[in-house]
Amino acid sequence: MRRKSRTAVVGALVVIGLACAIVAPGQAANLYWFGDADDNWDTNTAGNTNWSTTPPPTNTEAGAIPTTADDVFFDNQDKAATGVVTSIVPNSMSVDGLTFQHTGAGASDYHTLQIDGGATLTVDGRVGTTSNAMMLGLTTIDGVTTRAAVTGDGTLTVNSPSYDFRMTGFRHAGGVKRSALALDMSGLDTFHATVNEFLAPGGYINTTSQLTLAETNTITADATVFCAWGGSAGAGNFVHLGQTNTLHTNKLVISGGRASSTTEFASGLSGTPTVEIRGKAGGTSRADLWIADQNGNAGYGSGGSSSPNGLANFTAGSIDAMLDVAILGRNGYYASNQPGGARATLSFNEGSIDATTIVLARTPAVSLGYDPTGYSAGEGHTRGTIHMGGGSLTVGSMMLGEVQGHGPAQWDPDHPLKRQPSTMATGTLNITGGDATVTGNVTLAHHTSTGEATATGIINLSGGTLSAGSIVEGNAGSGTNVAEFNWTGGTLHVDTFGLDLLNDDPGAPGTGTGTLAPGRSIGTTSILGDYTQGAGATLQIEIADFDDFDFVNVTGNADLDGTLEVILDGYTPTIGDQFLILHATTLEGTFAGIDDAGATLASPGYWGLNYDYEAGDVYLHVLPEPATMTLLALGAACLALRRRKR
């Protein structure tokens, strides 16, 4: 378990007549919160009796300690320096709504609420007439900050399925009001939220925001949004996950609209922290995932010329996600026809992601006639990237780099483009370890557009295993496709490969260590182009029996080098058996260390190869072992000698 930080309480608020004051460190005990029927705790209202400087039963209200309260509201004066507890919940109780408002401009000012071990603070209603059960922010004052911390060995539960959890700023008619937000629950044992929407932050804000979750967290919501708003993009926005995190949500958005943010595990956690992502129903239900959705298609945040940057970094722990549609990077256009871009990155090294469909970089279908002269190169470029260093990725189908459509009016020949706004989509899959399986198709670069767009799809395979039904280039239309498969290591299982396939490192020929294993067990790999195998690479042929073995069909030229590895799956080598393992239109080169004279391969048996260069065929056949050949030769010589003597 993570070691919780427990700062000694040395100062707090104290009730003095009709007003409250902040007491200097060491001058007062904490205020205990028992919760009466008062609507607000705003330090300026007479008769507030929520608090006492001593534990029960000496609360200012006579009789039993109340267990429920209406809204609890922390305003600017209810604050202290970082680490100083300003209120304590020693007993379980419920409130309708909980709000932390601004703490002023001081960087060290916090509202700090402690929930003692064994106690649960439950928010089971909403704040006043709003749609929110728990809020942080929502102030009309320019340039303010709101910082709150919830700590202790207890539990904070927000059980308001019809209302929202929201960290938000505020927008006047005159423009966006800048708000800095921070909610730190790193010192809290348990946090549960069952809400309509979990928005952290969401709304009109224009600066930094940070949410740090508790040790153990469960969020159940129709939508969970980590950073999305319609103001200009801010920098340094973070969501820090705790030790154990369960996200049951129908839609998970990481950076929407103009937001730039990072979602990652908090530092200093012990062992392997975990995050589970499911649909709202939990179990085997699936969530939709959007990372860096500039267009607001996910329903959160609108576009503009700003480009969101969404980073979901799970490399410090383990992920267990079941997704329906995951879209990493989607750009769009604001009402003023400004181009916008998007940049999305998902990284993981452990655990599993199971998705129906993954799209890396998508541009929407739009029809615009603006003059793009003067925009900088690549301003509207959309990028979506997955970095996989371990674990497993299982997907029904993948699209890397998709341009859905652009109207021809955009391509006015009198205004040649200085860049291609929002028409450049680059999707990249980097695999350095683990097992990636696409049961259907991987499409590299695809257009449904009529404009001169550029779509790019890139796979970089340097370790681990990639299995796919097919890896093909998509439709280019009148645009440009860039489809790349860079293979320097790892194992490839594929039924159909629609490009030239280089099994080597183009930057250092002969050093690539990739292994081509046809099919996805025993099967056929069809390469719709040329196949080149470098000196460090391997072709792995699996044989189950005389009629069931791997085969490579190359529609272009096959240039062979490197290793041939034979794997026997129940087959016993029988002298004279022969297998056609590769066919190409034209053939050159040989595998290293084996020719028709024979060689002993990794599997039992003594094998030979016959290269039929005219037909483009490579045959693998079983030969007698060299010792057997010698005995047979000696036997034949003795027989001939005896015949001569006769």
C-alpha positions in Angstrom: 0.0 0.0 0.0 1.1 3.6 -0.5 2.4 5.4 2.5 -0.1 8.2 3.2 1.2 11.7 4.0 -0.1 12.9 7.3 0.9 16.5 8.0 0.5 17.5 11.7 -2.4 19.8 12.2 -1.2 23.1 13.7 -3.9 25.6 12.7 -7.5 25.9 11.7 -10.6 28.0 11.8 -12.2 29.1 15.0 -15.7 30.5 15.6 -15.6 33.9 17.3 -19.1 35.4 17.8 -20.6 36.1 14.4 -17.4 35.7 12.3 -14.5 33.4 11.7 -10.8 34.1 11.4 -7.8 32.2 10.2 -5.7 31.3 13.2 -1.9 31.4 13.1 -0.2 28.0 13.3 -0.1 26.5 16.8 -2.9 28.7 18.2 -6.0 26.6 17.9 -7.3 23.1 17.6 -9.2 21.8 14.6 -12.8 22.5 13.9 -14.9 19.3 13.9 -17.7 19.1 11.4 -20.9 17.4 12.8 -23.3 18.6 10.2 -26.4 20.4 11.2 -29.2 21.8 9.1 -27.5 25.0 8.1 -27.3 25.5 4.3 -23.9 27.0 4.1 -20.6 27.4 5.9 -19.4 30.7 4.6 -17.9 32.2 7.7 -20.1 35.3 7.5 -23.5 33.9 8.5 -24.7 34.2 12.1 -25.8 31.0 13.7 -23.5 28.6 11.9 -23.3 25.6 14.2 -21.6 23.0 12.0 -18.4 23.3 13.9 -16.9 22.7 17.3 -13.3 22.9 18.6 -13.8 19.8 20.7 -15.0 16.3 19.8 -18.5 15.1 20.6 -20.7 15.6 22.6 -19.7 19.2 23.2 -21.1 20.5 19.8 -22.9 23.8 20.2 -26.2 22.1 19.4 -27.6 20.3 22.4 -28.6 16.7 22.1 -27.6 14.0 19.6 -25.2 14.9 16.9 -27.1 15.4 13.6 -26.2 13.0 10.8 -27.4 14.9 7.8 -27.0 18.5 6.5 -28.0 20.5 3.5 -25.3 22.1 1.2 -21.8 22.6 2.6 -20.1 25.5 1.0 -16.4 26.5 1.5 -15.6 30.0 0.4 -12.5 32.2 0.2 -12.0 32.6 3.9 -12.4 28.9 4.8 -8.8 28.1 4.0 -5.3 27.6 5.4 -1.8 26.9 4.3 -1.0 23.7 2.5 -1.2 20.7 4.8 -3.2 22.4 7.5 -6.6 20.7 8.1 -9.4 23.2 8.3 -12.3 20.8 9.0 -12.7 17.2 10.2 -15.5 14.7 9.7 -15.2 12.3 12.7 -18.5 10.5 12.1 -20.4 9.2 9.1 -22.8 11.7 7.7 -24.6 12.9 4.6 -24.9 16.2 2.8 -27.0 17.3 -0.2 -24.2 19.1 -1.9 -20.5 19.9 -1.4 -18.8 22.9 -2.9 -15.2 24.2 -2.7 -15.0 27.7 -4.1 -12.0 30.0 -4.6 -9.1 30.2 -2.2 -7.7 33.5 -3.5 -4.4 34.1 -5.2 -2.1 32.5 -2.7 -0.4 29.5 -4.1 -0.4 27.7 -0.7 -4.0 28.3 0.2 -6.2 25.2 0.4 -9.5 24.0 1.8 -8.4 20.8 3.6 -11.1 18.4 4.7 -10.2 15.4 6.8 -12.4 12.3 7.0 -11.4 10.1 9.9 -11.0 6.4 9.7 -14.3 4.5 9.9 -16.2 7.6 8.8 -18.0 8.1 5.4 -19.0 11.5 4.1 -21.8 10.9 1.6 -23.0 13.5 -0.9 -26.4 12.3 -2.0 -28.1 15.3 -3.5 -27.1 18.4 -5.4 -25.8 21.9 -4.8 -28.8 24.2 -4.5 -30.6 24.3 -7.8 -27.6 23.3 -9.9 -27.1 20.0 -11.7 -24.0 19.3 -9.7 -23.6 17.2 -6.6 -20.0 18.2 -5.9 -18.2 21.2 -7.3 -14.8 22.8 -7.2 -14.5 26.2 -8.7 -17.4 28.0 -10.4 -16.5 31.6 -9.3 -17.2 34.8 -11.2 -14.0 36.5 -10.1 -11.2 36.8 -12.6 -7.9 35.2 -12.1 -8.8 33.3 -9.0 -7.6 29.9 -7.8 -9.5 27.1 -6.1 -7.5 24.5 -4.3 -9.0 21.8 -2.1 -7.6 18.6 -0.4 -9.5 15.7 1.0 -7.5 13.5 3.3 -7.9 10.9 6.0 -8.5 7.1 6.4 -12.2 7.5 5.7 -14.3 7.5 2.6 -15.8 10.2 0.4 -18.9 9.0 -1.5 -20.7 11.0 -4.1 -23.9 9.0 -4.7 -25.9 11.3 -7.0 -26.7 9.4 -10.2 -28.8 12.2 -11.6 -26.2 15.0 -11.0 -22.6 15.7 -11.9 -19.2 15.9 -10.3 -17.6 19.0 -11.7 -14.4 21.0 -11.5 -15.1 24.1 -13.5 -14.5 27.7 -14.2 -17.0 30.4 -15.2 -17.8 32.3 -18.3 -19.4 35.8 -18.4 -21.0 37.3 -21.5 -17.8 39.4 -21.8 -15.5 36.4 -22.2 -13.6 33.6 -20.6 -12.7 34.0 -16.9 -9.4 32.4 -16.0 -9.5 29.9 -13.2 -6.8 27.6 -11.7 -8.2 24.5 -10.1 -6.7 21.7 -7.9 -8.3 18.9 -6.0 -5.9 16.7 -4.2 -7.2 13.4 -2.7 -3.9 11.7 -2.5 -4.1 11.5 1.2 -7.6 10.0 1.2 -8.2 6.2 1.6 -11.3 5.7 -0.5 -13.3 7.8 -3.1 -16.5 6.6 -4.7 -18.5 8.6 -7.3 -21.7 7.5 -8.9 -22.9 10.5 -10.9 -24.4 11.4 -14.2 -21.2 13.0 -15.5 -17.7 13.2 -14.0 -16.2 16.4 -15.4 -12.7 17.1 -14.1 -12.4 19.8 -15.3 -15.2 20.8 -17.6 -16.6 24.2 -18.5 -15.1 27.5 -19.5 -11.6 27.7 -18.0 -8.4 28.9 -19.4 -5.4 27.8 -17.3 -4.0 24.9 -15.3 -6.0 22.3 -13.5 -5.0 19.2 -11.5 -7.0 16.3 -10.0 -5.3 13.7 -7.9 -7.4 10.7 -6.9 -7.4 8.8 -3.7 -5.7 5.5 -2.8 -8.8 3.5 -4.0 -11.2 5.0 -6.5 -14.4 3.9 -8.2 -16.1 6.2 -10.7 -19.4 5.2 -12.3 -20.8 7.7 -14.8 -22.5 8.1 -18.2 -19.4 10.1 -19.2 -16.0 10.7 -17.5 -14.2 13.7 -18.9 -10.6 14.5 -18.0 -10.0 18.0 -19.2 -12.4 19.5 -21.8 -13.5 23.1 -22.3 -14.2 25.7 -24.9 -11.6 28.3 -23.8 -8.1 28.6 -25.1 -5.9 25.6 -24.4 -4.1 25.6 -21.1 -0.9 23.9 -20.2 0.1 21.6 -17.3 -3.3 20.0 -16.8 -3.1 16.6 -15.0 -5.3 13.8 -13.8 -3.3 11.6 -11.4 -4.7 8.1 -10.8 -4.4 6.4 -7.4 -3.3 2.9 -6.5 -6.5 1.2 -7.5 -8.8 2.8 -10.0 -12.1 1.5 -11.5 -13.7 3.6 -14.2 -17.1 2.4 -15.3 -18.3 4.9 -17.8 -20.0 4.8 -21.2 -17.6 7.5 -22.6 -14.1 8.4 -21.4 -12.7 11.6 -22.8 -9.1 12.7 -22.2 -8.6 16.2 -23.6 -11.6 17.6 -25.5 -12.1 20.9 -27.2 -9.0 22.9 -26.8 -7.6 21.1 -23.7 -4.1 19.9 -23.3 -3.7 17.4 -20.5 -2.1 14.2 -19.2 -3.8 11.3 -17.4 -1.3 9.1 -15.6 -0.6 7.3 -12.3 0.5 9.5 -9.5 4.1 9.2 -8.5 5.2 7.3 -5.4 2.7 4.5 -5.6 3.7 1.1 -4.5 3.9 -2.1 -6.5 1.9 -2.0 -9.7 -1.0 0.4 -9.6 -4.0 -0.5 -11.7 -6.8 1.0 -13.7 -9.9 -0.8 -15.0 -12.0 0.7 -17.7 -15.5 -0.6 -18.6 -18.8 0.6 -19.7 -21.1 2.1 -17.0 -22.7 -1.4 -16.4 -19.3 -2.9 -15.5 -18.7 -6.5 -16.2 -18.0 -7.1 -19.9 -19.6 -3.8 -21.0 -17.5 -1.6 -23.1 -16.6 2.1 -23.0 -16.0 4.5 -25.8 -12.6 6.3 -25.6 -11.8 9.7 -27.0 -8.3 11.2 -26.6 -7.7 14.8 -28.0 -11.1 15.4 -29.6 -10.7 18.9 -31.0 -14.0 18.9 -32.8 -16.1 18.1 -29.8 -17.6 15.1 -31.5 -17.5 13.3 -28.2 -19.8 16.1 -26.9 -17.3 17.9 -24.7 -15.5 21.1 -25.8 -15.6 22.9 -29.1 -12.8 23.5 -31.6 -11.1 26.5 -32.9 -7.6 27.0 -34.2 -6.2 25.6 -31.0 -5.0 22.0 -31.0 -5.7 19.7 -28.0 -2.9 17.5 -26.8 -4.1 14.4 -24.9 -1.7 12.0 -23.3 -2.9 8.8 -21.5 0.2 7.3 -20.0 -0.3 4.1 -18.1 3.3 2.8 -18.3 3.8 3.2 -14.5 1.1 0.6 -13.8 -1.3 -1.9 -15.5 -4.4 -1.3 -17.5 -7.4 -3.5 -18.0 -9.7 -1.9 -20.5 -12.7 -3.1 -22.6 -13.5 -0.6 -25.3 -16.0 -0.3 -28.1 -14.7 2.5 -30.3 -11.5 4.3 -29.4 -10.5 7.4 -31.4 -7.2 8.9 -30.7 -6.9 12.4 -32.3 -9.9 14.0 -34.1 -9.7 17.5 -35.4 -12.3 19.8 -36.8 -13.4 23.4 -37.5 -14.8 26.2 -35.4 -17.7 28.3 -36.5 -15.4 30.9 -37.9 -13.9 28.2 -40.2 -10.6 28.2 -38.4 -8.7 25.0 -38.8 -7.8 23.0 -35.8 -5.6 20.0 -35.1 -5.3 17.4 -32.4 -2.5 15.2 -30.9 -3.3 12.0 -29.0 -1.0 9.5 -27.4 -1.8 6.3 -25.5 1.1 4.4 -23.8 1.1 1.2 -21.8 3.5 -1.6 -20.9 1.4 -4.0 -18.9 -2.2 -5.3 -18.8 -4.7 -5.6 -21.6 -6.7 -3.4 -23.9 -9.6 -5.1 -25.8 -11.4 -2.9 -28.3 -13.9 -3.3 -31.1 -12.4 -0.5 -33.3 -9.4 1.8 -32.9 -8.9 4.9 -35.1 -5.6 6.7 -34.9 -6.0 10.2 -36.3 -9.3 11.1 -38.0 -10.4 14.3 -39.8 -14.1 15.0 -40.1 -16.2 15.5 -43.3 -16.5 19.2 -43.8 -17.0 21.5 -46.8 -15.4 25.0 -46.5 -14.4 27.7 -48.9 -12.1 29.9 -46.8 -8.8 31.3 -48.0 -6.0 29.4 -46.2 -3.3 31.8 -47.2 -1.1 32.8 -44.3 -1.7 29.8 -42.1 1.4 28.1 -40.9 2.5 24.7 -42.2 0.9 21.8 -40.4 -1.3 23.9 -38.2 -4.3 21.6 -38.6 -2.3 18.3 -38.5 -4.0 15.5 -36.5 -2.0 12.8 -34.9 -2.9 9.7 -33.0 -0.3 7.3 -31.6 -0.2 4.1 -29.5 3.0 3.1 -27.8 2.9 -0.5 -26.7 5.8 -1.9 -24.7 4.2 -5.0 -23.3 0.8 -6.5 -22.3 -1.8 -7.3 -24.9 -3.8 -5.4 -27.4 -6.8 -7.1 -29.0 -8.8 -5.2 -31.7 -11.4 -6.0 -34.2 -10.2 -3.5 -36.8 -7.7 -0.6 -36.9 -7.5 2.6 -39.0 -4.3 4.5 -39.0 -4.6 8.0 -40.6 -8.1 8.7 -41.9 -9.4 11.7 -43.9 -13.1 11.5 -44.1 -13.9 14.3 -46.5 -13.4 17.8 -47.6 -15.4 19.9 -50.1 -13.8 20.9 -53.4 -14.5 24.6 -52.8 -11.6 24.6 -50.3 -9.1 23.9 -53.1 -9.2 27.2 -54.9 -6.3 27.3 -57.4 -6.0 31.1 -57.0 -5.1 30.5 -53.4 -2.6 27.6 -53.3 -2.3 26.0 -49.9 0.7 26.9 -47.8 -0.3 23.9 -45.7 -3.1 21.4 -45.7 -5.4 22.5 -42.9 -7.0 19.6 -41.0 -6.4 17.4 -44.0 -3.2 15.8 -42.6 -4.0 12.8 -40.5 -1.1 10.6 -39.2 -1.8 7.5 -37.2 1.1 5.6 -35.7 1.3 2.2 -33.9 4.6 1.5 -32.1 5.1 -2.0 -30.8 8.3 -2.8 -28.8 6.9 -5.7 -26.7 3.8 -7.6 -25.8 1.2 -9.2 -28.1 -1.0 -7.1 -30.5 -3.8 -9.0 -32.2 -6.1 -7.5 -34.8 -8.7 -10.1 -35.7 -9.8 -8.1 -38.8 -8.0 -5.5 -40.9 -5.4 -2.9 -40.3 -5.8 0.0 -42.8 -2.8 2.3 -43.3 -4.0 5.7 -44.6 -7.4 6.1 -46.0 -9.5 8.7 -47.7 -13.2 9.2 -48.3 -12.4 12.8 -49.4 -12.4 14.6 -52.7 -9.7 17.1 -51.7 -5.9 17.0 -52.0 -5.5 15.6 -48.5 -2.6 13.6 -47.0 -3.3 10.6 -44.9 -0.4 8.7 -43.2 -0.5 5.3 -41.5 2.7 4.0 -39.9 3.4 0.7 -38.0 6.8 0.4 -36.3 7.4 -3.2 -35.1 10.6 -3.7 -33.2 9.6 -6.3 -30.6 6.8 -8.4 -29.4 4.2 -9.9 -31.7 1.8 -8.4 -34.2 -1.0 -10.6 -35.6 -3.5 -9.4 -38.2 -6.0 -10.6 -40.7 -4.6 -8.1 -43.2 -2.4 -5.0 -43.3 -3.3 -3.0 -46.3 -3.2 0.6 -47.7 -6.6 2.3 -47.8 -8.2 4.3 -50.6 -6.3 7.4 -51.7 -9.0 9.1 -53.9 -7.7 12.3 -55.2 -5.4 12.8 -52.2 -2.1 11.3 -51.1 -1.5 8.2 -49.0 1.6 7.4 -47.1 1.6 3.8 -45.8 4.7 2.6 -43.9 5.6 -0.7 -42.2 8.9 -0.4 -40.5 10.0 -3.8 -39.2 13.3 -4.2 -37.3 12.4 -6.9 -34.8 9.5 -8.9 -33.3 7.2 -11.5 -34.9 4.6 -10.9 -37.6 1.6 -13.1 -38.2 -0.5 -11.9 -41.1 -2.8 -13.4 -43.7 -2.6 -10.6 -46.3 0.1 -8.0 -46.5 -0.8 -5.4 -49.1 2.5 -3.6 -49.5 6.1 -4.5 -50.2 7.5 -6.2 -47.0 11.0 -5.6 -45.9 12.1 -7.9 -43.1 15.1 -5.9 -42.1 16.3 -2.6 -40.8 16.6 -0.2 -43.8 18.9 2.0 -41.8 21.3 -0.8 -41.1 20.8 -3.6 -43.6 21.3 -7.1 -42.3 20.7 -6.1 -38.6 16.9 -6.5 -38.6 15.8 -9.4 -36.4 12.2 -9.8 -37.4 10.4 -13.2 -37.7 7.8 -13.9 -40.3 5.4 -16.6 -39.2 2.8 -17.2 -41.9 -0.9 -17.1 -41.0 -1.8 -16.9 -37.3 -0.8 -20.4 -36.6 -0.4 -22.7 -39.5 -1.5 -20.8 -42.5 -0.7 -18.7 -45.6 0.7 -15.2 -45.8 0.0 -13.5 -49.1 2.4 -10.6 -49.8 0.9 -8.3 -52.5 4.3 -6.9 -53.5 8.0 -7.8 -52.9 9.4 -9.6 -50.0 13.0 -9.0 -48.8 14.5 -10.9 -45.9 17.7 -9.6 -44.4 20.7 -11.5 -43.0 19.5 -11.2 -39.4 15.8 -12.0 -40.1 13.9 -15.3 -39.9 11.2 -17.1 -41.9 9.5 -19.6 -39.5 7.7 -22.5 -41.1 5.4 -24.7 -39.0 4.5 -28.2 -40.1 1.6 -30.2 -38.6 1.5 -33.0 -41.2 2.2 -33.7 -44.9 -0.9 -31.7 -45.9 -0.9 -29.0 -43.3 2.0 -26.5 -43.2 2.9 -22.8 -43.6 3.2 -21.2 -47.0 4.3 -17.7 -48.2 2.9 -16.4 -51.5 4.7 -13.4 -52.9 3.1 -11.6 -55.9 6.3 -9.8 -56.7 10.0 -10.6 -56.1 11.3 -12.6 -53.2 14.9 -11.8 -52.1 16.0 -14.3 -49.5 18.7 -14.3 -46.8 18.9 -15.0 -43.1 17.4 -18.0 -41.3 14.8 -20.6 -42.1 13.4 -22.1 -39.0 11.2 -25.2 -39.1 8.7 -25.9 -36.2 7.2 -29.4 -36.0 3.7 -29.5 -34.6 3.0 -33.2 -34.5 4.8 -34.0 -37.8 7.5 -36.8 -37.8 10.0 -36.2 -40.5 9.8 -38.9 -43.2 12.6 -39.2 -45.7 11.4 -38.1 -49.1 8.6 -35.8 -47.9 8.6 -32.4 -49.7 6.8 -29.1 -48.9 6.3 -26.0 -51.1 6.9 -23.3 -48.5 7.3 -20.2 -50.7 6.3 -19.0 -54.2 7.2 -15.8 -55.8 6.8 -14.3 -59.3 10.6 -14.0 -59.3 13.1 -15.4 -56.9 16.6 -14.6 -55.8 19.0 -15.4 -52.9 19.1 -18.3 -50.5 18.5 -18.8 -46.8 21.8 -19.0 -44.9 23.2 -22.4 -43.9 20.9 -24.7 -45.8 20.8 -25.7 -49.4 20.0 -29.0 -51.3 23.0 -30.6 -49.6 21.0 -30.5 -46.4 21.3 -29.1 -42.9 20.0 -29.8 -39.5 17.5 -27.1 -38.4 16.2 -26.2 -35.1 13.6 -29.0 -35.2 14.4 -32.7 -35.5 15.3 -34.0 -38.9 17.7 -33.4 -41.7 16.3 -31.0 -44.3 17.3 -29.8 -47.7 16.1 -26.9 -49.9 15.4 -26.9 -53.5 15.3 -23.5 -55.2 13.4 -23.5 -58.5 14.3 -20.0 -59.7 12.5 -20.4 -63.0 9.2 -21.2 -61.3 9.8 -19.0 -58.3 9.4 -21.9 -55.9 11.2 -22.9 -52.7 10.8 -26.6 -51.6 11.7 -28.0 -48.2 12.3 -31.7 -48.2 13.4 -34.3 -45.7 16.8 -36.0 -46.3 18.5 -38.9 -44.6 20.9 -38.0 -41.8 24.6 -37.8 -42.9 25.5 -40.9 -40.8 22.7 -42.8 -42.5 23.9 -41.7 -45.9 27.4 -43.0 -45.1 26.1 -46.4 -44.0 24.0 -46.7 -47.1 27.0 -45.8 -49.3 29.2 -48.3 -47.5 26.6 -50.9 -47.8 26.3 -50.3 -51.5 30.1 -50.4 -52.0 30.3 -53.8 -50.2 27.5 -55.1 -52.3 29.3 -54.1 -55.5 32.5 -55.6 -54.3 30.9 -58.9 -53.6 29.3 -58.9 -57.0 32.7 -58.3 -58.6 34.3 -61.2 -56.7 31.6 -63.5 -58.0 
